[in-house]
Amino acid sequence: MKKNNAKAESSKDIRTAFIKFPHIVRILAALDRLYDYQCDNEDPEHIILLGESGVGKSTLVKRYARQHPRIEHDEYTEVPVLYMRIGPKPTRKALAQKSLEMLGDLLWFRGTEPQLTARFIGLLRTCRVRLVIVDEANHLVDGTGKKTLHTAADWFKCVIDDSKISYVFVGIPRVKRLLATNDQLRGRLREVIQIDRFSVANESAELEFRSALKNFKICMGDLPAIDISGATITRLFAFATDGRVRDICKLLARAVELAYAQPDPGLTDKVLAEAFRTVIYSGAPDNRNPFHETFNEMPLVKNDEPFAPEDH
């Protein structure tokens, strides 16, 4: 029973870990700056937060929104931070409806687009919203025609101007296409913050990656384990996860479960190799498994491999 509890706790701690790496601290400071910004007599500030899939963008902004929960007053509901996730191929009306739904309007589906938009802007003021976070903003440009792309950008430009509230647009790098369609919107979204993958490309990046793995090692508690933050193993993690936090967590959480399943619990390179085959690259040949001794040390970017470019 004690072993099962330790396994469950360690695995959960890794999956839910929120470690304040240096870039996380910088982004939180930027969000706080927007949250505290007084927009009464001047234009609000806005941010675009970019990063490839799996680097932790959504986890970060969702956590920030949860730290500023809704407050029920007698006459209204205060929503300090409004978090909204954009669905695929949004139209102006769909954007207005989704915005109202996330704000808590029970009749979010009723009305014309101009009526919905006006109601949303009014409720932003009524609910004392101080920051709007638009997640999956790349859906504004994914699979949309030029006309739809332009109208989506124009809708947000109008809402930003009328609401006088700071916005954060979150998504993969394609979000920048949104700015190319509208000069006025581009002028309002000057600040771009990039979340990079962990890497071993240079000494500074490698030290940060090793520090991250050291923090994850702490989550394992008393489980006997190899030094996952060593220089050699860190390089293997770079191959195995492409430096993406989501995949690092998945790999280590499963490795912990497999380690505790052994008669003599312990996290070894063999356990990591099995975890990799389980949650990162099903059926990986030994020479394409970073934790196997025959690994050929080539990035896993072929068409059928986990980190192939999205174009494939």
N, C-alpha and C positions, 0 to 999 in steps of 0.2 A: 504493500500500500504506500509506504514511504517513497519507494522508487517511482511509482506511478504519479504521485503528487509532484515530485520533483520534475518529472518529465513534462507534465502538463503545465506547470508553472513556468519552466524555462522556455518551452515552446511558445507559450502565450506571450511571455515577456519579449521575446525576439520579434514576434509578429506585430506586436503593438508598440514597439519601442519608438520613442520620439526623442532623438538625440540632437541636442542643439549644436550641430556642427557650425563652424564659422559662417558659412553662407546662409544657414538658417537664421542665425542671430541677425545678420545684415538685413534679411528679408523681413523678419519680424519688426525690426526697427523702422523699416520703410512703411510697413502696414500701420504701425502705431502713429507714424508721422501723418499719414493720410487720415487716420481715424480722429486724431486730435486737431486736424486742420479746421480753421474757422472760415467758412465760405460766404459769410453774409455780405461782405463788401468787396470781395475779389473772386476771381475765377478759381474753382477747385483744382487740385492736382490729381493726376491719374497715373497709373502704372500698367505696363504690360509685363506679365510674368511668364517667361518662356522656358521650356525644357522638353526634352524628348520623353517619350512614354516610359513610365516606371521610375522617374527620378524623384518622385515625392511631392509634386506640385499640389495635387488635390488633397493629399493627406495634410499638408501644411495649411492650406487655406480653410479646409473644413474644421480643423482644430482651432484655428483663429476665430472662426465664426462661433464655435461652441463656447469659446472663452468669453464671448459677449452675447449671452442668451437674451431671449425676449423677456420683457418686463411687463407684467399685467398691471395696468393702472385702472382706476374706477371708470374713466371715460375713454380710454384708448389703450392699445397695446404698443409698447415701445419696442422697436426692432433696431438695436444699435448697428448691427452688421447683417445685411441681407445677402445670403449666399444663394445663388441660382445656377443651375447647370443647364446649359443649352443643349437641346436635342438636335438630331440630324436634320438638315435642310430646312432651317426655320424661315418662315415668312414674317413680315412685319406684324401681322395679326397674331401669329404663333408666339412671337417674342413678347408681345404685350400680354397675351393670355398667361404664358409661363411666368412672367414677372409678377402678375397679380396673384397667381396661384401660390408662388413661393412667399409672397408677402402675407398671405392668409385671407385674401378676398374669396368669400364663399361663392360669389357669382363671377368668377374669373372667366367663364366661358360665354358670358352674355354681353352683347354689344358689338358695335362696329369697331374697326381698328382705331379710328380717331377717338372714339368714346373710351375704349379700353386704355389707350395710351394716356389720355387726360386723367382717367381715374387712377392710373398707376402713379403718375407724377404727383397727384393730390395726396395719395396715401403715403408716398415717401415722406412728405412733409408732416402729415398727421402722425405717422409712426416714428417720427424723429430719427429716421435712418441717417447714419453718419458715414457709412461706407457700403458700397455695393460690390460684391465679388461675382464676376461672371466666369464660371468654370466651363471647360470644354469649348472655349471661344473659337477653336478651329472649326467647329461645326458651322460657323458662319461662312466659311469658305470651302468646306469639303463638299464636293458634288453639287455645287450650286452654279447656276449660270451667271453671266456677267451682270444681268439686270437684277437678279435676286441678291447678288453680292452687294451691289451698289445700294439697293433699298435697305438692306440690313444695316449697312454702315451708316446710312443717312438716318435711320430710326434711332440708333444709339447716339448719333451726334445731337439730334434734337432733344432726346431725353436728358443727355448730359447737360446741355445748355439750360434747359428749363428747370431741372431738379436742383442744380447747384450743389451736387454731392460728388464726392470723389469715387472713382470707379477703378477696379482692378480687373483686367482681362487676363485670364489664365488659359494656357494651351500650348500645343506643340509649335515649333517654329513657323509653321504655315500661317499662323495668326497674322504675321506681318503682311500677308497679302491683303488683309482687310484694310490696312492703312493706304495701300496703293490705289484703292478705289475712290478715296475721298480725301482731298487735300485738307479740308477743314477738320476732319476727324484726326488726320495725321498730326495736325498742328496742336491738337489737344492731348495727344498720347505720345509725348516725347521721351518719357523715361521708360527704358526697357531693362528688365533684370533677367539675366539668364541663369538657370540652374543647370550646371554641367554634371555629367556622369563622373563618378569616381574613376581615377585612372592612375597609371604608373608612368605617364608620359615624361615626367620630370621629377626631380627630387622633392619639390614642394608638394606636388600632387600625390606622390607616393606616400609621403609622411601623413598627409591628411587621410588617405585611404587606410593606412595602417592604424591610425588613431581610431577611425570608425570601427574597424574590425575588433580592435581592443575593447571598445565600448560594448560591442555585441558579445564578446567573450564574457564580460561581466554578467550578462543576462543568463549565462549558463550555470551560474552558481558553482556548486562543488563538483560538477561533472568533470572527470579527468579528460583532458583534451590536449591535442597538439597546439602549438602556438600559432593560431590562425592569423596573427598580426605580424608574423615574421616576413622578411622581405620576399623569400621564395614563394610562400603560400599566398601572400597578397597578390603577387603576379598571377598566380593560378586563378585566384578569385576574379581578377580583372578579365581573364579569358572566359571564366564560367558564368559570369553575371553581366558582362559588358559594363560593369560599374554602376548598375541600376539598383537603387535601394530596394525596390520591390523584389527583385530576384535574389538579392543578398539575403533578405529576410526569409523568403520562401526556402532557399537552399539551407540556411542555418537552422530554421525551425524543423525541417524534415530531418536534417542530420542529427539533431538532438533526439528526436523521436526514435530514430534508428539506433542511435548510440545506447539509449536506455533499454532497447529491446534485446540487447546482447546479454548473455549470461554474466559477463564481466563488463558493465557499462563503461564506455569510453568513446570519445570522438577521435577518429583516426582518419588518415587519408583514404582508406578503403571505405569508411562510412561516408565521407564526403563524395567519393566517386559514385556510390550507390544513390545518395540523395540527389546528385546531379542528374543521374539517369532517370530518377523518379519525377522530379518537379521542373527540371529545366529542359532536358533533351531526352525524351523517351527513346529508348533503343539506341542510344549513342554508341558508336563503335569505340573500342578502347582507345584508339589513336586520336579520337575527337573528344575524349573525356579529359578535361584538364587535370583531374586528380588521379588519373591512371598513369603508371610509369611509362607507358608507350605513347603518351600524348605528343603530337607532332608540332605543338606550339604555333598553330595557325589560327587566326580569328575565326569564330564560328559564324560566318557571314554568307555561306553558300545558300542556294535557293531553299533547301530543305532544313536549314539549321536555324537555331533560335533567334539569331540577331541579323538575319538577312535584311537588307534594305527594304523599306516598305513598298518600293516599286515592284518588288518580286511577288 
